[in-house]
Amino acid sequence: MKREDNLFEKIVEPENLRLAFWKARKAKDGKKEVIEFAKNLDKNLMNLRFELLHGTLELGDYHYFTIYDPKERKICAANFKERVLHHAIMNICHDNFEKFQICNSYASRLNKGTYAGLKKAAEYQEKYKWYLKLDIKKYFDTIDHKILKSQLCRRFKDKRLLSIFSQIIDSYKVESGTGVPIGNLTSQYFANHYLGYADHFVKEILNVPAYVRYMDDMILWSNDKSGLLRNGRDFESFLNDTLNLTLKLFCLNSVEKGLPFCGYNLFPHKILLGKNSKKRFKSKLQHFNLKLNNQEWNQKEYQSHVLPLFAFVQHADTFMLRKNQLKHIENG
């Protein structure tokens, strides 16, 4: 495999930094730090370029907050200048990361995503008798910095780029030498790449016929129950020995019992909405309606939140649920 070189110069090109700014500001126009950065855009981009070229850029100015959707997650948001940097890097490095991914990895990738992963998983639910669902304990928190850096060195040759990668990785830790922050664009790429090695192990060494990964949720299918369990144990050993990751308890089950995946429950020839997803749908819709009725949102803002909500539930057998909720809206 030929490693990519001379990418740093492309990253610091003024045109690339300007494009990164426009991507970073998307949906954040009203934020104070975005407004301040945009006031002196040329100067701020020039300063970012200077700091990158001279190795004086300081990273790790994070803002932390917690979300509960559905489980508790600690989100780590970089300041706006760092977000511009992350976009500038991935504008140039995206293709290299993408080449390493297998087709059945669906999280945080262009032309993939939840619904594409759901469709493929539903296909396998109809084709095979058994599934094995694997989930990693505290995945983002336990990514090993040393292993991640070694992986990146195998794909990238540019020393200045690798130095920036190392700075970003070292700017955050949960315990000594582990963890990448949930919320950073670079973390999404790093986390996907880290488990890309596991994907290749499953497909090329274990030769599992059917496999889907959505970030750290991994499902294997087969008609051979005992063989599937053996593959799971071999996979667990690889994750532990090679990537220093620990799996939660195995979930080995018949496809007829249903597969919980991305907020849905998949059966052969039928997709139901998960119990928690149904609760969140009703709760969020009620919350959005309240904001509209209290004139906190206009119709455009309301639609921008409600349409994706309905799009999510429409991928499951939810006709009566949607009909009843729309009736509640009409009745005020």
Order of alpha helices (4+ residues) and beta strands (2+ residues): alpha-alpha-alpha-alpha-beta-beta-alpha-alpha-beta-alpha-alpha-alpha-alpha-beta-beta-alpha-beta-beta-beta-beta-alpha-alpha-alpha
